[in-house]
Amino acid sequence: MLARELGIVPWQMPIMDIFWQSPTAAALRQLMQAQVIIVTSRYALMSLEKSAIALPASATYLAVGVATAKALKQRGIEAIVPSQTDSEGLLSEPALAHTDGVNLVILKGEGGRTALLTNLSKRGALVTEVVLYRRVCKAVDQGMLTTFLQQAKGVVSVASAESLTCALTATPTQLRRQLMTLPLVVMSQRIADFARQKGWVGDIQVATETSSSGLIAAVQQCRL
């Protein structure tokens, strides 16, 4: 709604399916005993809800982005959000500076976020990764993509490095080359760096916050 009010026409092209996973009994025990819990996405919370699992109230919570923090707040939980909304930003938070012997749980999807596990383990934290969903790439609607590429001032946005990988893998070579010349909006510098490594040649704008408003503001900057 906000995008349309600002004259932006959103094109939604699903490129991944999400499959929910219930935590193992051992992972669930660690979650209930955790002193610090890092939530990497709203999908992790949705997965817990689907399994009818409530989060412990006594833990300290950190959220990767504003949207995830808002989702936690809707569940009555206040979370720390780093100003730099990525793994590196989280690791710089004072709440994670002294974690020797601390029971720490990371709620996440399958794959990724390896820097959190590696660095927090080095700091002495007793880290448990609880994998709650996995993403699977799906076919791109080539007709829709072709029509989109014919539009003036097109801007591409992806929510994760995994989304970008799926989009590039599923797009035919000719369309992929054209797609990669467009401006790209991403949620973190990590994804921007990943896009460059993949050969993205268009301008890349990093949103100042991981929220709908932050994303829209970044899209507007691309269209100036």
DRENVEX-876476 format. One record per residue (C-alpha): residue in three letters; x, y, z; residue number from 1. Coordinates in Angstrom, 1 decimal, always signed. Layout:
REM DRENVEX-876476
ALA	X	Y	Z	NUM
...
END
This chain:
REM DRENVEX-876476
MET	+0.0	+0.0	+0.0	1
LEU	+2.8	+2.5	+1.0	2
ALA	+4.7	+1.7	-2.2	3
ARG	+1.7	+2.4	-4.4	4
GLU	+1.0	+5.7	-2.6	5
LEU	+4.5	+6.8	-3.5	6
GLY	+4.1	+5.9	-7.1	7
ILE	+6.0	+2.6	-7.0	8
VAL	+4.4	-0.4	-8.6	9
PRO	+5.5	-3.6	-6.9	10
TRP	+6.0	-6.8	-8.9	11
GLN	+6.1	-9.9	-6.8	12
MET	+8.0	-12.8	-8.3	13
PRO	+8.2	-15.7	-5.8	14
ILE	+11.4	-17.6	-6.4	15
MET	+11.5	-19.8	-3.3	16
ASP	+9.3	-22.1	-1.4	17
ILE	+9.6	-22.4	+2.4	18
PHE	+9.4	-25.7	+4.2	19
TRP	+8.9	-25.6	+7.9	20
GLN	+10.8	-27.8	+10.3	21
SER	+10.1	-28.6	+13.9	22
PRO	+13.0	-28.4	+16.3	23
THR	+14.4	-31.7	+17.7	24
ALA	+13.7	-32.6	+21.3	25
ALA	+17.4	-31.8	+22.2	26
ALA	+17.2	-28.4	+20.4	27
LEU	+13.9	-27.6	+22.2	28
ARG	+15.5	-28.3	+25.6	29
GLN	+18.4	-25.9	+24.7	30
LEU	+15.9	-23.2	+23.6	31
MET	+14.0	-23.4	+26.9	32
GLN	+17.2	-23.1	+28.9	33
ALA	+18.8	-20.4	+26.8	34
GLN	+20.1	-17.2	+28.4	35
VAL	+20.5	-15.4	+25.1	36
ILE	+18.4	-16.0	+21.9	37
ILE	+19.3	-14.6	+18.5	38
VAL	+16.4	-14.5	+16.0	39
THR	+17.6	-14.2	+12.4	40
SER	+14.2	-13.9	+10.7	41
ARG	+10.4	-13.7	+11.0	42
TYR	+10.2	-17.1	+9.4	43
ALA	+11.9	-18.7	+12.4	44
LEU	+9.1	-17.2	+14.6	45
MET	+6.4	-18.4	+12.2	46
SER	+7.9	-21.9	+12.3	47
LEU	+7.8	-22.0	+16.1	48
GLU	+4.1	-20.9	+16.1	49
LYS	+3.2	-23.6	+13.6	50
SER	+4.7	-26.1	+16.1	51
ALA	+2.9	-24.4	+19.0	52
ILE	+6.1	-23.6	+20.7	53
ALA	+6.3	-20.5	+23.0	54
LEU	+9.5	-18.6	+23.5	55
PRO	+11.0	-18.4	+27.0	56
ALA	+10.4	-15.0	+28.6	57
SER	+13.5	-14.9	+30.8	58
ALA	+16.1	-14.8	+27.9	59
THR	+17.8	-11.8	+26.4	60
TYR	+16.7	-11.4	+22.7	61
LEU	+18.6	-10.0	+19.7	62
ALA	+17.0	-9.6	+16.3	63
VAL	+18.9	-9.2	+13.0	64
GLY	+16.5	-6.5	+11.8	65
VAL	+13.7	-4.2	+12.6	66
ALA	+11.0	-6.3	+11.0	67
THR	+12.1	-9.3	+13.1	68
ALA	+12.1	-7.2	+16.3	69
LYS	+8.6	-6.0	+15.5	70
ALA	+7.5	-9.6	+15.1	71
LEU	+8.9	-10.4	+18.5	72
LYS	+7.3	-7.3	+20.1	73
GLN	+3.9	-8.6	+18.8	74
ARG	+4.6	-11.6	+20.9	75
GLY	+5.4	-9.5	+24.0	76
ILE	+9.2	-9.7	+23.7	77
GLU	+11.6	-6.7	+23.4	78
ALA	+14.7	-7.4	+21.4	79
ILE	+18.0	-5.6	+20.8	80
VAL	+18.5	-4.6	+17.2	81
PRO	+21.9	-3.6	+16.0	82
SER	+22.3	-0.4	+14.0	83
GLN	+24.1	-2.5	+11.3	84
THR	+21.5	-5.1	+10.6	85
ASP	+23.6	-8.1	+9.8	86
SER	+25.7	-10.8	+11.5	87
GLU	+28.6	-8.4	+11.9	88
GLY	+26.3	-5.8	+13.5	89
LEU	+25.0	-8.4	+16.0	90
LEU	+28.5	-9.4	+17.0	91
SER	+29.4	-5.8	+17.8	92
GLU	+26.5	-5.5	+20.3	93
PRO	+27.6	-5.2	+24.0	94
ALA	+25.1	-7.9	+24.9	95
LEU	+27.3	-10.4	+23.0	96
ALA	+30.6	-9.0	+24.2	97
HIS	+31.0	-11.3	+27.2	98
THR	+29.4	-14.7	+26.5	99
ASP	+31.9	-17.1	+28.0	100
GLY	+29.8	-20.0	+29.4	101
VAL	+26.5	-18.5	+28.3	102
ASN	+23.8	-20.8	+26.9	103
LEU	+23.0	-19.1	+23.5	104
VAL	+20.5	-20.2	+20.9	105
ILE	+20.3	-19.1	+17.3	106
LEU	+16.9	-19.4	+15.6	107
LYS	+17.5	-19.7	+11.9	108
GLY	+16.9	-21.3	+8.5	109
GLU	+18.9	-24.0	+7.0	110
GLY	+22.4	-22.8	+5.9	111
GLY	+23.9	-19.3	+6.4	112
ARG	+24.8	-17.2	+9.4	113
THR	+28.0	-19.3	+10.0	114
ALA	+29.8	-16.2	+11.2	115
LEU	+27.6	-16.0	+14.3	116
LEU	+28.3	-19.6	+15.3	117
THR	+32.0	-19.3	+14.7	118
ASN	+32.6	-16.0	+16.5	119
LEU	+30.3	-16.7	+19.4	120
SER	+31.9	-20.1	+20.0	121
LYS	+35.3	-18.5	+20.0	122
ARG	+34.0	-16.1	+22.7	123
GLY	+33.2	-19.1	+24.8	124
ALA	+29.4	-19.2	+24.3	125
LEU	+27.6	-22.5	+24.4	126
VAL	+25.9	-22.1	+21.0	127
THR	+23.0	-24.2	+19.7	128
GLU	+21.7	-23.6	+16.2	129
VAL	+18.0	-24.4	+15.9	130
VAL	+17.1	-24.8	+12.3	131
LEU	+13.4	-24.1	+11.8	132
TYR	+12.9	-23.9	+8.0	133
ARG	+14.6	-24.4	+4.7	134
ARG	+14.2	-22.6	+1.4	135
VAL	+13.9	-24.3	-2.0	136
CYS	+14.3	-22.5	-5.3	137
LYS	+11.4	-22.5	-7.7	138
ALA	+11.1	-21.7	-11.4	139
VAL	+11.0	-18.1	-12.5	140
ASP	+7.9	-16.9	-14.4	141
GLN	+9.7	-16.0	-17.6	142
GLY	+6.7	-14.2	-19.1	143
MET	+6.4	-11.9	-16.1	144
LEU	+10.1	-11.3	-16.0	145
THR	+10.3	-10.4	-19.7	146
THR	+7.4	-7.9	-19.2	147
PHE	+9.1	-6.5	-16.1	148
LEU	+12.4	-5.9	-18.0	149
GLN	+10.5	-3.8	-20.5	150
GLN	+9.4	-1.3	-17.8	151
ALA	+11.0	+2.0	-17.3	152
LYS	+13.0	+2.6	-14.2	153
GLY	+12.8	-1.0	-13.0	154
VAL	+14.5	-1.8	-9.7	155
VAL	+15.2	-5.3	-8.3	156
SER	+15.0	-6.2	-4.6	157
VAL	+15.9	-9.4	-2.9	158
ALA	+15.6	-10.3	+0.8	159
SER	+18.6	-12.6	+1.1	160
ALA	+21.6	-14.0	-0.7	161
GLU	+19.7	-17.2	-1.0	162
SER	+16.9	-15.3	-2.9	163
LEU	+19.4	-13.8	-5.3	164
THR	+21.1	-17.2	-5.9	165
CYS	+17.7	-18.7	-6.8	166
ALA	+16.8	-15.8	-9.1	167
LEU	+20.0	-15.9	-11.0	168
THR	+20.1	-19.7	-11.2	169
ALA	+16.5	-20.0	-12.5	170
THR	+16.7	-17.1	-15.0	171
PRO	+17.8	-17.9	-18.7	172
THR	+21.1	-16.4	-19.7	173
GLN	+19.8	-13.6	-21.9	174
LEU	+17.3	-12.4	-19.4	175
ARG	+19.8	-12.8	-16.5	176
ARG	+22.3	-10.5	-18.2	177
GLN	+19.6	-7.9	-18.7	178
LEU	+18.4	-8.3	-15.1	179
MET	+21.9	-7.8	-13.7	180
THR	+22.2	-4.3	-15.3	181
LEU	+19.3	-3.0	-13.2	182
PRO	+19.6	-1.2	-9.9	183
LEU	+19.4	-3.7	-7.0	184
VAL	+18.1	-3.0	-3.5	185
VAL	+19.3	-5.2	-0.6	186
MET	+18.9	-5.4	+3.2	187
SER	+22.6	-5.6	+4.1	188
GLN	+26.1	-4.9	+2.9	189
ARG	+26.8	-8.6	+3.0	190
ILE	+24.1	-9.2	+0.4	191
ALA	+25.5	-6.3	-1.7	192
ASP	+29.0	-7.8	-1.6	193
PHE	+27.5	-11.2	-2.6	194
ALA	+25.7	-9.7	-5.5	195
ARG	+28.9	-8.1	-6.8	196
GLN	+30.7	-11.5	-6.5	197
LYS	+27.9	-13.0	-8.6	198
GLY	+28.5	-10.4	-11.3	199
TRP	+25.8	-7.8	-10.7	200
VAL	+26.8	-4.7	-12.7	201
GLY	+23.9	-2.4	-11.9	202
ASP	+23.9	+0.1	-9.0	203
ILE	+23.3	-1.5	-5.6	204
GLN	+21.6	+0.3	-2.8	205
VAL	+21.7	-1.0	+0.8	206
ALA	+18.5	-0.2	+2.8	207
THR	+19.2	+1.8	+6.0	208
GLU	+16.9	-0.5	+8.0	209
THR	+15.5	-4.0	+7.5	210
SER	+11.8	-3.0	+7.2	211
SER	+9.3	-2.2	+4.5	212
SER	+9.8	+1.6	+4.9	213
GLY	+13.6	+1.1	+4.7	214
LEU	+13.3	-0.9	+1.6	215
ILE	+11.0	+1.6	-0.1	216
ALA	+13.3	+4.5	+0.8	217
ALA	+16.2	+2.6	-0.8	218
VAL	+14.1	+2.0	-4.0	219
GLN	+13.3	+5.7	-4.2	220
GLN	+17.0	+6.5	-4.0	221
CYS	+17.6	+4.1	-6.9	222
ARG	+14.9	+5.8	-9.0	223
LEU	+16.2	+9.4	-8.5	224
END
